[in-house]
Amino acid sequence: MRRRAIDKPAGGALYWGREETMDRRTGQGFVALFVLGCLLFNYPMLELFERPVLVAGVPLIYAYLFGAWALLIALGALIARRME
């Protein structure tokens, strides 16, 4: 049976019959994560790691990019887990 918009509780989204809400702290956490990602992948930070150095046989800039990417994914998972 299809649910109408009027059945949806205030402040939450109806998804497959259950209510999911994102509290204010979780939303702020995702915004902070976005800002951190913008800072990590912007010019000044990337310039710091643009050196002719190898880390375990991988250029430093590549190690930094994949490390920062993995960090953002892990932090996003922690923030999303707080929603449960």
RADAMO-V282162 format. One record per residue. N is the residue number from 0. D_FIRST is the distance of its C-alpha to the first C-alpha in whole Angstrom. Layout:
# RADAMO-V282162
n->(N | N)
d_first->(D_FIRST | D_FIRST)
This chain:
# RADAMO-V282162
n->(0 | 1 | 2 | 3 | 4 | 5 | 6 | 7 | 8 | 9 | 10 | 11 | 12 | 13 | 14 | 15 | 16 | 17 | 18 | 19 | 20 | 21 | 22 | 23 | 24 | 25 | 26 | 27 | 28 | 29 | 30 | 31 | 32 | 33 | 34 | 35 | 36 | 37 | 38 | 39 | 40 | 41 | 42 | 43 | 44 | 45 | 46 | 47 | 48 | 49 | 50 | 51 | 52 | 53 | 54 | 55 | 56 | 57 | 58 | 59 | 60 | 61 | 62 | 63 | 64 | 65 | 66 | 67 | 68 | 69 | 70 | 71 | 72 | 73 | 74 | 75 | 76 | 77 | 78 | 79 | 80 | 81 | 82 | 83)
d_first->(0 | 4 | 6 | 10 | 13 | 14 | 12 | 14 | 17 | 21 | 22 | 20 | 17 | 13 | 13 | 11 | 10 | 14 | 16 | 19 | 22 | 25 | 28 | 31 | 34 | 31 | 31 | 35 | 35 | 33 | 35 | 39 | 38 | 37 | 41 | 42 | 41 | 43 | 46 | 46 | 46 | 48 | 52 | 54 | 52 | 52 | 56 | 56 | 55 | 57 | 60 | 61 | 61 | 59 | 57 | 56 | 57 | 55 | 56 | 55 | 53 | 50 | 50 | 50 | 47 | 45 | 46 | 44 | 41 | 41 | 41 | 39 | 36 | 37 | 37 | 34 | 32 | 34 | 33 | 29 | 30 | 31 | 27 | 26)
